[in-house]
Amino acid sequence: MNIGRRLRVRLVELAMSESDLAREMETSPSEISRLCRARECHTKTIARLAAALGVSPEYFLRDEIGGGR
């Protein structure tokens, strides 16, 4: 699964909008929209996303949601 898909899933789980996340991360809504379509991104960005969404960075790196392989 790609970073963007996992990000979209987590936003739904939290009932959080892309705009809400942009405010939380102090970035633009267009940047969050880009990340929601991304297959990969920088490690620092993953760490910032994880912190803002209350998950570990590994959440974005697992092969499947619910799996750790």
Buried (B, 14 or more C-beta within 10 A) or exposed (E): BEBBBBBBEBBEEBEBEBEBBBEBBEBEBEBBBEBBEBEEBEEEBBEBBBEBBEBEBEBBBBEEEEEEE
